[in-house]
Amino acid sequence: VQSNIGRVSNFMKTKSHDLREVKEGPLANAKAELAQMRPKVNMMQTKLEQLHKKVEEGKREHSKREEYEKRKQEEKKDRKAASLVLKAISDRADKAQKALLHLEECAKPFTSVGETDLSSMEKPLTVRNAVTTASDGLSSLVGEAKECFAANDARVAKAVRGPWLDARQDMAKLQKQVDSIEKKAKSLTERAQRAFDWLAESTIGQASAAMRKDIKAKGKSVEKLYVELAGGSDRQITEKSFNSYLNKLQGIRFTAEQMQLLFQKGTAGGLSRRVFFGMVERYFRCVKEIAITSEFDIKNSTTLRKLEIQEFVEVLEGPQSDESLGVMRIRARVLSDGITGWITAKGNQGTPFLQERPKPCFVACAAVALQDGFASQGCSEVRSLRPGEVVEVLEGPRQEVLGNALRARGKVELDGATGWFTIKNKQGEECAKQGKSTFTCISGIALTSDRNIKDCKVLRKLDKGEELLVLEGPIQDEGAGVTRIRARAPKDNMEGWVTTKGNAGSLYAEETGRTYMVSASMPLQSVFQSDNASDIRVLAEGETIELLEGPKEEKSSSTSRVYVRAITDGKTGWVTVRKDTMRMWSPNYRCMSASEMSSDLKASKKVRDVDVNEIVELIEGPTEDAKGVLRLKCSAEKDGSIGWMTIFTSEGKLILECQQVK
């Protein structure tokens, strides 16, 4: 229509233009009729434009209605989806809340009583397992709720209106509820675990004290008791044998679960020697400075001294709880100096002052002398510890404060051997005394018959360069103002007095040599520093040494000494602890060279190959086999395999390296 109207309008414009000059005739009439028709055409064109506008407005309204309906449907769909999500999270939050109540109920035996009442709990393992199961179930529900939050987090984060905006607000409330449940559950589980740990520690403490009392009463050693219960030195204590022994202890009774709790320290084969000894002989290390007091009651006791950080103590009694102060106390012996007293292991706010540790042991990294006395100088060697040997600390560490030694280099008269020897050792004891000195004449000088230069006779004249062996002196002649010596001239063995220094300071003879006589047997060593020297040979008492260099002072620093017992043969003695020779032992070893694990000490049958860098944990040993090779029984961290492995081969090759204590 619009197109036709447009053609008519254009036709009329064209014809009107063509007839503009016509004044009369038929064409003039046609021109007039065209003029009359133009308003009608313009009106029709206007109406058509108005109609077109109405159509466009209708289209826009229709689009709006369609968009509204579409948005309405999407909102309905979102509302349903948001409702389902909220329901899923809400259901899990409700279940988690119920699980929290169940956890509280399970943990009540641990959390609703004091420490004193805890020790009488008959079924600690049952309660602990119930708490663990309830806690795991609650954690699973909380995890599911968090997964729902995470899956819909992006959607609700972008929402600016509609159901998802409302859902975001509701989800925030649920998130807060779930977080609160998780926090309460964690706190409750930790409280229950602390109570269980205290109960376990208390039970072990009671058992340990009862066993120590029984051992003392029967006059047995821990080793002898172990062999009796295990049925042999090379076997482990079974649960049946252990429980039977516990039931026979005087003045104490354990429930079945309490005994099971004690036996949990063992392996599938039973309690090893190391675990059993650790149960009987309990040790703590100081982690925060604390006082050692004379009595259990802190208020009515005196302070013996402060226990310093890193010091080890051996438990003699306890742990015992002081209900009035809310602290845990033990009676213990300090290894470093043997002082015995009461020490707070844990404060009333849970602050640990002592931390239970295995019995302190050292492992030799090189050959180390095991000596029969505390003083490192002058005592005898019991035997030499081999690399890889483990020793238990019985006393120490104690600091040995040494004086400075006097050392010199010399040539032995007997065989011409040269090296360094000690004139005075670090304890101040004389090892060599000065012998004869040698002087050489610088110029011609008289050899006289008497010390007094005024009353003497000249025996003969000594030549320049002639040597003299000192028999007495040098002596200062105050009257004459000269220095004199009594000497023998090796040239003709004539003896007499010689002036070495005149009254004007002129030198006639100078000391060119000195000898020392060994007064106590000692080593002739390769270098000045005695600690790092190798022995050339032993110098016997009475040997003469010509001085070549020195004497000079060898400065000393304090050294750490510990009294130990060797695991392999039970030999005891003192050793010096240095970083390069001894270090703290740990039961964990790293395989340094591919090896194998065998079924027994004799290596009768292979269990499996052990790769480089595998970690194994000691169960028993180290022990020497029939060939004198150090071996240990261990458990592989990788798969739990148990067997025997070599530490050092007979050729000295390192197989297992003890890992440093962290």
Sequence and secondary structure as in RCSB ss.txt:
>XXXX:A:sequence
VQSNIGRVSNFMKTKSHDLREVKEGPLANAKAELAQMRPKVNMMQTKLEQLHKKVEEGKREHSKREEYEKRKQEE
KKDRKAASLVLKAISDRADKAQKALLHLEECAKPFTSVGETDLSSMEKPLTVRNAVTTASDGLSSLVGEAKECFA
ANDARVAKAVRGPWLDARQDMAKLQKQVDSIEKKAKSLTERAQRAFDWLAESTIGQASAAMRKDIKAKGKSVEKL
YVELAGGSDRQITEKSFNSYLNKLQGIRFTAEQMQLLFQKGTAGGLSRRVFFGMVERYFRCVKEIAITSEFDIKN
STTLRKLEIQEFVEVLEGPQSDESLGVMRIRARVLSDGITGWITAKGNQGTPFLQERPKPCFVACAAVALQDGFA
SQGCSEVRSLRPGEVVEVLEGPRQEVLGNALRARGKVELDGATGWFTIKNKQGEECAKQGKSTFTCISGIALTSD
RNIKDCKVLRKLDKGEELLVLEGPIQDEGAGVTRIRARAPKDNMEGWVTTKGNAGSLYAEETGRTYMVSASMPLQ
SVFQSDNASDIRVLAEGETIELLEGPKEEKSSSTSRVYVRAITDGKTGWVTVRKDTMRMWSPNYRCMSASEMSSD
LKASKKVRDVDVNEIVELIEGPTEDAKGVLRLKCSAEKDGSIGWMTIFTSEGKLILECQQVK
>XXXX:A:secstr
 HHHHHHHHHHHHHHHHHTTT  SSHHHHHHHHHHHHHHHHHHHHHHHHHHHHHHHHHHHHHHHHHHHHHHHHHH
HHHHHHHHHHHHHHHHHHHHHHHHHHHHHHHHHHHHSS HHHHTT S HHHHHHHHHHHHHHHHHHHHHHHHHHH
HHHHHHHH  SSHHHHHHHHHHHHHHHHHHHHHHHHHHHHHHHHHHHHHHHHHHHHHHHHHHHHHHHHT  HHHH
HHHHHTSTTS B HHHHHHHHHHSTT    HHHHHHHHTTSBTTBB HHHHHHHHS EEEESS EEEESSSSGGG
  EEEEE TT EEEEEEEEEEETTTTEEEEEEEETTT  EEEEEEE TTS BSEEEE   EEEESS EEEESSSS
SSS  EEEEE TT EEEEEEEEEEE    EEEEEEEETTT  EEEEEEE TTS BSEEEEEEEEEESS EEEESS
SSTTT  EEEEE TT EEEEEEEEEEETTTTEEEEEEEETTTTEEEEEEEE TTS BSEEEEEEEEEESS EEEE
SSS GGG  EEEEE TT EEEEEEEEEEE    EEEEEEEETTT  EEEEEE TTTEEE  SEEEE S EEEESS
TT  SEEEEE TT EEEEEEEEEE TTS EEEEEEETTT  EEEEESB TT  B EEE    
